[in-house]
């Protein structure tokens, strides 16, 4: 029976992080090349990407390189040369925004033409758009983050032949991807060139049409972080095939932990429906820690619009990490510089020296502190905050013990194999099998009978796979006689068997270069050109809704302002217009 492959796609700021993402359970990673990725600060040379490709292909995992910025005409020859290099080292696909990249790929020889994935920067929200991209040769489509389950399901039902990729974890852009120009207009840093100034994380005042300040110094465009770890089954049923973790600027510990958590969750889904789903890559993982997404950087979690509009989307008080709630303050002793915290012991919460804690003070400002010493539930910070009061919730945004474990070798990935050895007519035949492949090695050898039992020595030598990507699940000897074989000869055969088996896996990865034949060369714009009357941002996040002024979805208790404006600390002013029919908030320069 055909099984649907589910892909966990993890970010890689560099090759080392990408390798750890694969080691911790990713089926694929995405990484920036030397230039032209949507994160200007996350470039990597081709040699490092090749090192990542070589490791990933051991597990039939894939490597996607981002060329997802809008390009200038004088850059095209450099981009074409880069594409040729990436094809040569075996990169599995390019994630692109500018249609000219597709044209450059199509101009190269067809025998190993690299696959194309349509970046979310192309604003992929409708079945019509996805169908058009499919007809132009894009084989995986990264959906807009704002889509609901029903919208995803509708796209899948209308375009069942295309692989749909959706974000499941990490930071959220408040604007529809590819339709954000506020950074470029206000700070001359284009988000579509990988230089976003993160305006949406800045503080704003909210003003009405008379200039009256309704809200002061709040992060009114800042969203919580996406977390769909408990919605993977519904997303898979809706048609998602690639589950993407955001974070090409994230550090090693973040990628290890979040990748491991989602890999375990996807394994549980595949084990629940073994006749329906399978993982896209090979191998099993042993972890030296218990993954927990709450322990990595987060601004609080949201499902965003997966289940429709809701109140858990925004994070107005701070764009910083709050972490996991660990308990409430019961008493404070400022003279002794300590506080008692009613820890959530039922959740296994224990504190240690070096932990990072934080809390919101009475002004809803986030205050951080570092633990110097702990006596049961009594905490002594290095510096005692003066505004920590009884009743306040305390969060831990740095678990020192957890991160100490992640700093070391925190996972091992391997492919379980069964090895058999037989003897007939002057040669030994070794076979290595995993779930998908079988390899035979014929070893001519004149065997002599041994004086002592040899079977355990043979099994032990053949199972020594510690420096390879394989782990022996079983070693069976199919011959009955007690033959003597030198350990050096067994070691030589074992190494050759592993080498041959790895070549078979890597050869099958070459199928990733088979292309969709229905490719057209017509270009299209991923968004309308920016004009004087164009919005700088288009957002499903709505400030009218956030403050209870949505006549369409809420029972109004007061008359909403006729017009709303956002003002930055530098004096820049943005006007807000609300398209209630489309349920979109547009942001313009005032």
Secondary structure, DSSP 8 states (H G I E B T S, - for coil): ---EEEEEEEEESSHHHHHHHHHTT-SEEEEE-SS-SS-TT----HHHHHHHHHHHHTTT-EEEEEE-S---GGGHHHHHHHHHHHHHTT--EEEESSHHHHHHHHTS-GGG--EEEE-GGG---SHHHHHHHHHTTEEEEE--TT--HHHHHHHHHH-TTSEEEEEEEE---SB-TT---HHHHHHS--GGGT----GGGS-EEEEETT--EEEEEE-TT-B-EEE-TT-HHHHHHHTEEEEEE--TT--HHHHHHHHHHHHHHHHHHHHHTTTTEEESS--EEEESS---GGGSS-S-EE-TTTTSS-SSSB--S-SS---EEEEEEEEEETTTTEEEEEE-GGGT----TT-EEEEE-TT--EEEEEEEEEETTEEEESS--TT--TT-EEEEEE-HHHHHHHTS--EEEEEEEEEEEEEETTEEEEEEE-SS-EEEEEEE---EE-SS--HHHHHHHHT--TTSSEEEEEEEE---S-EE--HHHHHHHHHHHHHHHHHHHHHHHGGGG---S--------SS----TTS-SEEES--HHHHTT--TTTS--SS---S-EEEEETTS-EEEEEEETTTTEEEEEE-
